[in-house]
């Protein structure tokens, strides 16, 4: 699904070449203090609202295919979702990347990732997105393992938009902002979509061929209220998916997946003695995930001379809650010395969990109706987790050209122990828009509740003795911007320890199906180079090229070579954008050669208030499949889609 450009009538959006140093001083994700992309002690990629809309991209998962070091691919291991990979590590749950909206985490407790809960994260309410490539645990703790994504929502927007796509999708967005006074402002956003899906002819894990489709509908609501030094936010997200091959079986009119997440937050910002800035925040969220899938079709021989007379239908239901209180403090000791520190307390727990099934899991005898297996019979447990964290960061300007940042964070978990995450970075900045960065850091990922407590299912069995995953990273990066071109080259080396993987089955009363259990493994690594080139050929025409390459000895499960390209052209009230991403051969997907997926977006400003657009997704109807452990040959992706849109600003 595509959206349209929000540039005002006849105006070209800002680009990297025309931004002043003051305008570039907007990123906060690298240190929790404002810096430029050149001086930050991390590799940070910034995407603005204008850039997103020039490309006509409506969700975060698609957008990440155009971020160096990241990619997003479709999977069905835990239901129909996108797995997000960072620097070569790709898992079905996307638990190696921390994702935040206005600084509030949206990763769920059960999986630690965003794949099965926050599907197709809406970009209609975005001001900009700040993305760290590399470890971020020294500031953000667990899940900031290989990257951090912070979505910063828009303010001062009064807009309405409608989009119609073929095949069979309709969506609309509404943004409203009202300032009651200089220090009191309300921003509201509502987005809805109904997508009937694409058509597929597929073969499922039982060898059954058939026609299916992949409908999805969703709702996103966001409320932001500033009141003097306070900021309050409220968010609600809901997704409903039907049919397709959830959990591996063709189940038209049976397969159903639903996820919901809502959150509330409050933050107070203050200053003491003009040298010490602080913020105190409180947040609470609740997640809900429910899947119903065709597990074993009727009349399929699953053992010699044995089949079921009725469809075996079942799936998980889980709700969890999370509460957090945090304080962050920055002390400007001198013009060249900034000290930051903070602490947080977090408590999370699974509040409800059961397994729904139409058959006895052991004998496969059918019940009269679907029942709920609770307590010791469910697939997980009502466990809780408490986290206490402390961090300290010191930034020192040694000379006019050199700055050093050092930091360390301590996290204590009541269910597995503690983690210590140090980092240090030296930045040489000989010019305003030029820098060389040398960085070292470590990160960790706490075992999620799936890995710790799963039980009574055919897929996996938890291990309560797991340790946290660890990564040690060395990075070197060069950034340079001239009048009409920009280059960024980053080399990295990741050494992984204690990676959590599925291993041999274990005998246990709560593992009656002798499912494989989880264990920690050492010795894996990934090394590579990320490159970004931008060229402004004329005042109207610009090009951006991205390329990612991994060494032959890297332990990765994605393509060794990936890339993307973006062309943008503006003429008067017209704007044209052509973009696409490339994937080399991935050995994890049988018989899938390299491929390139292209898209185009054209917008026309009819007046200062009204804009229309036309877009093509997968414009050459590229047929390609992406990685899943359920299917050796991979998962089919969507074909060509055509979108017409209209947006009105008031």
GUMISE-298117 format. One record per residue (C-alpha): residue in three letters; z, y, x. Coordinates in steps of 0.05 Angstrom, whole numbers, m for minus. Layout:
R,rest,zz,yy,xx
R,ALA,Z,Y,X .
...
***
This chain:
R,rest,zz,yy,xx
R,UNK,0,0,0 .
R,UNK,m19,68,28 .
R,UNK,6,138,16 .
R,UNK,m23,206,30 .
R,UNK,m15,263,78 .
R,UNK,37,316,62 .
R,UNK,9,372,106 .
R,UNK,5,437,69 .
R,UNK,m62,465,47 .
R,UNK,m110,473,105 .
R,UNK,m55,463,157 .
R,UNK,m55,414,214 .
R,UNK,11,378,227 .
R,UNK,47,388,294 .
R,UNK,32,342,352 .
R,UNK,66,326,418 .
R,UNK,22,374,456 .
R,UNK,40,436,415 .
R,UNK,115,424,407 .
R,UNK,161,470,446 .
R,UNK,222,445,484 .
R,UNK,266,470,427 .
R,UNK,225,432,376 .
R,UNK,229,369,418 .
R,UNK,305,374,422 .
R,UNK,316,335,358 .
R,UNK,331,263,378 .
R,UNK,403,240,375 .
R,UNK,395,164,375 .
R,UNK,399,156,452 .
R,UNK,467,189,463 .
R,UNK,490,213,393 .
R,UNK,477,284,421 .
R,UNK,414,325,415 .
R,UNK,364,315,471 .
R,UNK,289,314,485 .
R,UNK,249,250,494 .
R,UNK,242,270,567 .
R,UNK,316,278,583 .
R,UNK,345,222,540 .
R,UNK,374,163,580 .
R,UNK,337,112,537 .
R,UNK,265,96,519 .
R,UNK,258,132,452 .
R,UNK,197,134,407 .
R,UNK,196,186,351 .
R,UNK,153,182,289 .
R,UNK,150,242,243 .
R,UNK,136,246,169 .
R,UNK,68,277,181 .
R,UNK,47,222,229 .
R,UNK,68,168,179 .
R,UNK,29,200,123 .
R,UNK,m32,213,166 .
R,UNK,m36,137,175 .
R,UNK,m21,124,102 .
R,UNK,34,73,115 .
R,UNK,87,63,62 .
R,UNK,137,14,93 .
R,UNK,175,6,158 .
R,UNK,152,m65,171 .
R,UNK,79,m45,174 .
R,UNK,94,18,214 .
R,UNK,128,m22,270 .
R,UNK,61,m52,289 .
R,UNK,45,17,317 .
R,UNK,108,25,359 .
R,UNK,107,3,433 .
R,UNK,145,m61,444 .
R,UNK,152,m77,369 .
R,UNK,114,m118,319 .
R,UNK,124,m144,249 .
R,UNK,97,m210,222 .
R,UNK,101,m247,156 .
R,UNK,145,m309,151 .
R,UNK,174,m354,96 .
R,UNK,229,m391,133 .
R,UNK,285,m357,93 .
R,UNK,240,m334,36 .
R,UNK,180,m288,38 .
R,UNK,196,m234,88 .
R,UNK,175,m200,153 .
R,UNK,204,m219,221 .
R,UNK,212,m159,267 .
R,UNK,204,m174,341 .
R,UNK,224,m129,399 .
R,UNK,201,m140,471 .
R,UNK,179,m212,459 .
R,UNK,237,m239,419 .
R,UNK,216,m258,349 .
R,UNK,263,m292,298 .
R,UNK,257,m301,224 .
R,UNK,320,m259,210 .
R,UNK,303,m198,254 .
R,UNK,375,m198,279 .
R,UNK,360,m170,348 .
R,UNK,346,m99,322 .
R,UNK,396,m53,290 .
R,UNK,368,m12,232 .
R,UNK,403,50,203 .
R,UNK,388,101,150 .
R,UNK,420,168,166 .
R,UNK,465,132,215 .
R,UNK,489,79,165 .
R,UNK,474,6,183 .
R,UNK,432,m34,133 .
R,UNK,432,m101,171 .
R,UNK,466,m152,125 .
R,UNK,528,m194,142 .
R,UNK,500,m263,128 .
R,UNK,439,m260,174 .
R,UNK,455,m200,217 .
R,UNK,383,m176,206 .
R,UNK,342,m141,153 .
R,UNK,288,m192,137 .
R,UNK,313,m226,74 .
R,UNK,350,m167,44 .
R,UNK,313,m102,61 .
R,UNK,241,m124,50 .
R,UNK,187,m71,56 .
R,UNK,233,m13,73 .
R,UNK,207,48,36 .
R,UNK,182,108,77 .
R,UNK,173,157,21 .
R,UNK,237,194,36 .
R,UNK,230,202,111 .
R,UNK,236,263,155 .
R,UNK,228,224,220 .
R,UNK,245,157,252 .
R,UNK,278,151,320 .
R,UNK,269,84,355 .
R,UNK,303,58,418 .
R,UNK,265,6,457 .
R,UNK,316,m34,497 .
R,UNK,391,m47,493 .
R,UNK,435,0,452 .
R,UNK,501,m37,447 .
R,UNK,536,13,494 .
R,UNK,535,61,435 .
R,UNK,520,19,373 .
R,UNK,551,m50,385 .
R,UNK,523,m115,358 .
R,UNK,451,m123,335 .
R,UNK,430,m64,380 .
R,UNK,407,m121,424 .
R,UNK,334,m104,439 .
R,UNK,326,m40,398 .
R,UNK,355,10,349 .
R,UNK,318,43,291 .
R,UNK,348,104,256 .
R,UNK,312,129,194 .
R,UNK,328,202,180 .
R,UNK,316,221,108 .
R,UNK,280,283,84 .
R,UNK,311,347,56 .
R,UNK,282,406,18 .
R,UNK,227,364,m15 .
R,UNK,202,375,m86 .
R,UNK,145,327,m97 .
R,UNK,114,278,m146 .
R,UNK,63,225,m127 .
R,UNK,26,167,m159 .
R,UNK,m14,112,m125 .
R,UNK,m60,59,m154 .
R,UNK,m86,2,m111 .
R,UNK,m134,m56,m118 .
R,UNK,m114,m111,m124 .
R,UNK,m63,m94,m177 .
R,UNK,m10,m47,m149 .
R,UNK,19,16,m179 .
R,UNK,73,59,m147 .
R,UNK,104,127,m156 .
R,UNK,153,172,m119 .
R,UNK,195,232,m140 .
R,UNK,234,279,m94 .
R,UNK,278,336,m118 .
R,UNK,319,385,m77 .
R,UNK,364,440,m101 .
R,UNK,407,489,m61 .
R,UNK,468,513,m100 .
R,UNK,486,560,m43 .
R,UNK,476,566,31 .
R,UNK,525,509,45 .
R,UNK,515,467,m17 .
R,UNK,451,427,m26 .
R,UNK,429,365,m64 .
R,UNK,370,320,m46 .
R,UNK,348,263,m92 .
R,UNK,293,211,m83 .
R,UNK,267,156,m128 .
R,UNK,211,107,m112 .
R,UNK,186,49,m153 .
R,UNK,128,0,m144 .
R,UNK,99,m60,m180 .
R,UNK,52,m103,m140 .
R,UNK,18,m163,m173 .
R,UNK,0,m190,m104 .
R,UNK,m61,m220,m70 .
R,UNK,m93,m287,m86 .
R,UNK,m89,m347,m38 .
R,UNK,m111,m419,m35 .
R,UNK,m57,m455,6 .
R,UNK,m29,m522,25 .
R,UNK,46,m528,24 .
R,UNK,93,m572,66 .
R,UNK,83,m631,18 .
R,UNK,7,m628,26 .
R,UNK,m3,m600,m44 .
R,UNK,m62,m552,m49 .
R,UNK,m66,m497,m100 .
R,UNK,m77,m425,m119 .
R,UNK,m19,m376,m115 .
R,UNK,m4,m303,m106 .
R,UNK,52,m260,m78 .
R,UNK,77,m208,m129 .
R,UNK,133,m161,m110 .
R,UNK,165,m102,m144 .
R,UNK,219,m55,m121 .
R,UNK,262,6,m132 .
R,UNK,292,54,m82 .
R,UNK,340,111,m99 .
R,UNK,374,158,m50 .
R,UNK,422,216,m62 .
R,UNK,445,264,m8 .
R,UNK,495,319,m20 .
R,UNK,517,370,33 .
R,UNK,580,409,17 .
R,UNK,600,457,72 .
R,UNK,619,411,130 .
R,UNK,614,347,88 .
R,UNK,554,302,78 .
R,UNK,554,250,23 .
R,UNK,501,197,12 .
R,UNK,487,142,m39 .
R,UNK,432,90,m34 .
R,UNK,406,34,m79 .
R,UNK,351,m16,m62 .
R,UNK,324,m74,m103 .
R,UNK,267,m123,m90 .
R,UNK,240,m179,m134 .
R,UNK,190,m230,m107 .
R,UNK,157,m287,m146 .
R,UNK,113,m348,m134 .
R,UNK,79,m357,m65 .
R,UNK,110,m409,m18 .
R,UNK,183,m390,m14 .
R,UNK,219,m441,31 .
R,UNK,153,m479,40 .
R,UNK,133,m504,m29 .
R,UNK,80,m477,m77 .
R,UNK,122,m458,m137 .
R,UNK,83,m415,m186 .
R,UNK,129,m392,m243 .
R,UNK,188,m424,m206 .
R,UNK,197,m389,m139 .
R,UNK,238,m325,m148 .
R,UNK,273,m283,m96 .
R,UNK,317,m222,m110 .
R,UNK,355,m177,m62 .
R,UNK,397,m115,m74 .
R,UNK,436,m68,m30 .
R,UNK,476,m6,m48 .
R,UNK,518,39,m3 .
R,UNK,562,101,m5 .
R,UNK,580,144,55 .
R,UNK,618,208,71 .
R,UNK,617,246,136 .
R,UNK,656,308,159 .
R,UNK,631,349,218 .
R,UNK,677,397,254 .
R,UNK,688,437,318 .
R,UNK,751,452,358 .
R,UNK,755,511,406 .
R,UNK,679,517,411 .
R,UNK,677,460,462 .
R,UNK,694,398,422 .
R,UNK,649,373,366 .
R,UNK,670,315,323 .
R,UNK,651,276,261 .
R,UNK,692,229,218 .
R,UNK,655,181,172 .
R,UNK,670,129,119 .
R,UNK,620,80,90 .
R,UNK,619,22,42 .
R,UNK,562,m24,23 .
R,UNK,548,m86,m18 .
R,UNK,492,m137,m10 .
R,UNK,465,m188,m59 .
R,UNK,414,m242,m44 .
R,UNK,390,m297,m91 .
R,UNK,333,m346,m84 .
R,UNK,306,m399,m131 .
R,UNK,253,m444,m102 .
R,UNK,217,m509,m115 .
R,UNK,250,m554,m63 .
R,UNK,217,m621,m81 .
R,UNK,158,m624,m130 .
R,UNK,158,m679,m182 .
R,UNK,115,m741,m171 .
R,UNK,112,m730,m96 .
R,UNK,129,m792,m56 .
R,UNK,186,m770,m11 .
R,UNK,207,m841,8 .
R,UNK,166,m905,2 .
R,UNK,156,m918,m72 .
R,UNK,204,m863,m91 .
R,UNK,189,m796,m125 .
R,UNK,224,m750,m174 .
R,UNK,208,m747,m248 .
R,UNK,225,m673,m252 .
R,UNK,219,m614,m204 .
R,UNK,279,m606,m157 .
R,UNK,294,m532,m160 .
R,UNK,350,m496,m124 .
R,UNK,371,m441,m77 .
R,UNK,426,m397,m49 .
R,UNK,466,m340,m81 .
R,UNK,508,m294,m38 .
R,UNK,542,m226,m43 .
R,UNK,577,m191,14 .
R,UNK,615,m126,24 .
R,UNK,625,m82,85 .
R,UNK,671,m22,97 .
R,UNK,673,21,159 .
R,UNK,711,82,185 .
R,UNK,689,116,250 .
R,UNK,701,178,292 .
R,UNK,655,207,345 .
R,UNK,676,264,392 .
R,UNK,635,305,442 .
R,UNK,670,350,492 .
R,UNK,630,401,531 .
R,UNK,672,403,595 .
R,UNK,623,451,628 .
R,UNK,551,472,624 .
R,UNK,532,410,664 .
R,UNK,581,360,638 .
R,UNK,585,328,568 .
R,UNK,636,274,552 .
R,UNK,630,233,488 .
R,UNK,676,180,460 .
R,UNK,690,147,394 .
R,UNK,721,90,356 .
R,UNK,708,50,293 .
R,UNK,741,m2,248 .
R,UNK,698,m47,205 .
R,UNK,715,m101,155 .
R,UNK,663,m146,122 .
R,UNK,668,m208,79 .
R,UNK,628,m254,34 .
R,UNK,654,m242,m36 .
R,UNK,615,m294,m74 .
R,UNK,572,m353,m53 .
R,UNK,544,m415,m87 .
R,UNK,485,m463,m86 .
R,UNK,444,m470,m150 .
R,UNK,410,m537,m160 .
R,UNK,378,m580,m214 .
R,UNK,392,m645,m176 .
R,UNK,448,m678,m139 .
R,UNK,438,m660,m66 .
R,UNK,456,m730,m43 .
R,UNK,430,m779,m95 .
R,UNK,374,m733,m121 .
R,UNK,394,m752,m192 .
R,UNK,376,m696,m241 .
R,UNK,428,m656,m279 .
R,UNK,421,m637,m351 .
R,UNK,412,m565,m328 .
R,UNK,418,m525,m264 .
R,UNK,489,m522,m239 .
R,UNK,527,m480,m188 .
R,UNK,559,m515,m128 .
R,UNK,618,m473,m107 .
R,UNK,677,m478,m59 .
R,UNK,670,m535,m8 .
R,UNK,603,m555,m39 .
R,UNK,567,m488,m29 .
R,UNK,520,m473,29 .
R,UNK,568,m422,61 .
R,UNK,640,m398,55 .
R,UNK,679,m337,33 .
R,UNK,695,m316,104 .
R,UNK,713,m247,130 .
R,UNK,704,m208,195 .
R,UNK,742,m150,226 .
R,UNK,714,m108,283 .
R,UNK,749,m56,326 .
R,UNK,706,m16,375 .
R,UNK,715,38,427 .
R,UNK,662,73,469 .
R,UNK,660,125,524 .
R,UNK,599,161,551 .
R,UNK,593,213,608 .
R,UNK,531,256,619 .
R,UNK,529,298,683 .
R,UNK,474,346,703 .
R,UNK,475,337,779 .
R,UNK,420,387,795 .
R,UNK,367,424,756 .
R,UNK,324,362,760 .
R,UNK,373,303,759 .
R,UNK,418,279,704 .
R,UNK,461,216,703 .
R,UNK,489,182,641 .
R,UNK,541,126,643 .
R,UNK,574,92,585 .
R,UNK,614,31,564 .
R,UNK,634,2,497 .
R,UNK,686,m50,478 .
R,UNK,681,m90,414 .
R,UNK,733,m139,388 .
R,UNK,716,m190,334 .
R,UNK,770,m230,301 .
R,UNK,724,m290,292 .
R,UNK,693,m300,361 .
R,UNK,727,m254,412 .
R,UNK,704,m191,448 .
R,UNK,644,m160,482 .
R,UNK,638,m106,536 .
R,UNK,572,m68,540 .
R,UNK,561,m20,599 .
R,UNK,500,22,615 .
R,UNK,478,73,667 .
R,UNK,415,116,671 .
R,UNK,388,167,719 .
R,UNK,334,216,695 .
R,UNK,292,258,743 .
R,UNK,260,315,705 .
R,UNK,218,358,753 .
R,UNK,183,395,695 .
R,UNK,197,411,623 .
R,UNK,152,355,597 .
R,UNK,156,305,654 .
R,UNK,209,254,673 .
R,UNK,222,190,710 .
R,UNK,278,145,682 .
R,UNK,316,90,717 .
R,UNK,360,50,669 .
R,UNK,407,m9,669 .
R,UNK,445,m36,609 .
R,UNK,473,m96,574 .
R,UNK,476,m113,500 .
R,UNK,504,m167,455 .
R,UNK,492,m197,387 .
R,UNK,550,m227,349 .
R,UNK,538,m294,315 .
R,UNK,521,m282,242 .
R,UNK,553,m318,183 .
R,UNK,492,m363,175 .
R,UNK,500,m388,246 .
R,UNK,576,m395,241 .
R,UNK,588,m423,171 .
R,UNK,526,m454,140 .
R,UNK,538,m524,112 .
R,UNK,516,m574,59 .
R,UNK,441,m560,65 .
R,UNK,379,m593,93 .
R,UNK,361,m538,142 .
R,UNK,420,m523,189 .
R,UNK,494,m530,201 .
R,UNK,539,m475,228 .
R,UNK,579,m476,292 .
R,UNK,645,m437,291 .
R,UNK,650,m442,367 .
R,UNK,589,m400,382 .
R,UNK,591,m343,432 .
R,UNK,555,m277,426 .
R,UNK,484,m271,453 .
R,UNK,478,m227,515 .
R,UNK,421,m191,550 .
R,UNK,419,m153,616 .
R,UNK,362,m103,621 .
R,UNK,331,m62,677 .
R,UNK,279,m9,657 .
R,UNK,236,41,693 .
R,UNK,197,93,653 .
R,UNK,151,151,668 .
R,UNK,133,205,616 .
R,UNK,84,261,628 .
R,UNK,53,311,579 .
R,UNK,m2,359,599 .
R,UNK,m41,408,556 .
R,UNK,m86,356,523 .
R,UNK,m58,288,542 .
R,UNK,6,248,545 .
R,UNK,23,184,581 .
R,UNK,85,139,580 .
R,UNK,91,75,620 .
R,UNK,153,31,617 .
R,UNK,168,m32,656 .
R,UNK,226,m76,635 .
R,UNK,262,m140,654 .
R,UNK,307,m177,605 .
R,UNK,354,m233,627 .
R,UNK,384,m269,567 .
R,UNK,448,m308,565 .
R,UNK,480,m350,509 .
R,UNK,419,m344,463 .
R,UNK,435,m378,397 .
R,UNK,384,m433,380 .
R,UNK,381,m495,336 .
R,UNK,400,m559,373 .
R,UNK,415,m632,357 .
R,UNK,449,m652,292 .
R,UNK,524,m663,292 .
R,UNK,566,m710,251 .
R,UNK,614,m672,205 .
R,UNK,639,m682,134 .
R,UNK,606,m615,114 .
R,UNK,540,m636,146 .
R,UNK,522,m696,102 .
R,UNK,447,m687,114 .
R,UNK,455,m691,190 .
R,UNK,421,m623,197 .
R,UNK,412,m591,266 .
R,UNK,468,m545,288 .
R,UNK,469,m482,330 .
R,UNK,487,m476,403 .
R,UNK,485,m425,460 .
R,UNK,431,m431,514 .
R,UNK,421,m393,580 .
R,UNK,363,m381,627 .
R,UNK,311,m345,584 .
R,UNK,278,m280,605 .
R,UNK,222,m232,587 .
R,UNK,186,m182,631 .
R,UNK,131,m134,614 .
R,UNK,99,m66,611 .
R,UNK,92,m19,551 .
R,UNK,40,36,554 .
R,UNK,26,95,510 .
R,UNK,m33,143,520 .
R,UNK,m50,203,476 .
R,UNK,m112,247,483 .
R,UNK,m128,311,446 .
R,UNK,m203,314,454 .
R,UNK,m212,376,411 .
R,UNK,m168,419,367 .
R,UNK,m186,373,309 .
R,UNK,m193,304,342 .
R,UNK,m139,262,376 .
R,UNK,m131,190,399 .
R,UNK,m70,147,413 .
R,UNK,m72,79,448 .
R,UNK,m14,31,456 .
R,UNK,m14,m32,499 .
R,UNK,41,m84,511 .
R,UNK,36,m138,563 .
R,UNK,84,m194,583 .
R,UNK,84,m233,648 .
R,UNK,63,m306,648 .
R,UNK,134,m330,663 .
R,UNK,164,m293,603 .
R,UNK,199,m337,551 .
R,UNK,167,m307,489 .
R,UNK,142,m333,423 .
R,UNK,92,m278,409 .
R,UNK,24,m260,438 .
R,UNK,25,m242,512 .
R,UNK,m20,m181,498 .
R,UNK,m13,m135,438 .
R,UNK,m36,m65,424 .
R,UNK,m54,m12,374 .
R,UNK,m101,48,368 .
R,UNK,m100,110,324 .
R,UNK,m155,162,313 .
R,UNK,m140,226,276 .
R,UNK,m190,280,255 .
R,UNK,m181,343,214 .
R,UNK,m234,390,187 .
R,UNK,m212,446,142 .
R,UNK,m176,414,82 .
R,UNK,m199,343,101 .
R,UNK,m160,295,144 .
R,UNK,m184,227,168 .
R,UNK,m144,173,203 .
R,UNK,m168,106,229 .
R,UNK,m118,58,260 .
R,UNK,m109,m16,275 .
R,UNK,m68,m65,314 .
R,UNK,m89,m122,361 .
R,UNK,m55,m189,372 .
R,UNK,m75,m236,428 .
R,UNK,m71,m311,424 .
R,UNK,m2,m335,402 .
R,UNK,12,m407,422 .
R,UNK,65,m412,367 .
R,UNK,9,m409,313 .
R,UNK,m38,m468,315 .
R,UNK,m113,m452,314 .
R,UNK,m103,m377,305 .
R,UNK,m145,m338,355 .
R,UNK,m134,m265,373 .
R,UNK,m148,m215,318 .
R,UNK,m152,m141,301 .
R,UNK,m130,m111,235 .
R,UNK,m159,m42,218 .
R,UNK,m141,9,165 .
R,UNK,m166,78,145 .
R,UNK,m137,137,107 .
R,UNK,m172,201,83 .
R,UNK,m137,259,48 .
R,UNK,m162,324,17 .
R,UNK,m118,384,2 .
R,UNK,m146,413,m63 .
R,UNK,m94,469,m65 .
R,UNK,m29,488,m32 .
R,UNK,5,441,m82 .
R,UNK,m43,384,m95 .
R,UNK,m68,331,m48 .
R,UNK,m110,268,m62 .
R,UNK,m126,210,m16 .
R,UNK,m166,147,m8 .
R,UNK,m143,89,36 .
R,UNK,m166,21,60 .
R,UNK,m116,m30,85 .
R,UNK,m144,m89,126 .
R,UNK,m212,m55,116 .
R,UNK,m252,m113,147 .
R,UNK,m214,m165,106 .
R,UNK,m188,m200,169 .
R,UNK,m162,m269,154 .
R,UNK,m103,m284,199 .
R,UNK,m39,m324,200 .
R,UNK,29,m308,230 .
R,UNK,85,m348,259 .
R,UNK,135,m392,221 .
R,UNK,174,m454,241 .
R,UNK,159,m481,171 .
R,UNK,83,m482,183 .
R,UNK,53,m499,250 .
R,UNK,m12,m466,228 .
R,UNK,24,m402,206 .
R,UNK,30,m361,143 .
R,UNK,m29,m328,108 .
R,UNK,m29,m252,105 .
R,UNK,m59,m204,55 .
R,UNK,m132,m184,55 .
R,UNK,m167,m118,39 .
R,UNK,m133,m68,m7 .
R,UNK,m161,m2,m34 .
R,UNK,m115,55,m55 .
R,UNK,m124,121,m92 .
R,UNK,m67,170,m92 .
R,UNK,m47,239,m116 .
R,UNK,13,281,m95 .
R,UNK,38,346,m124 .
R,UNK,88,393,m91 .
R,UNK,128,440,m135 .
***
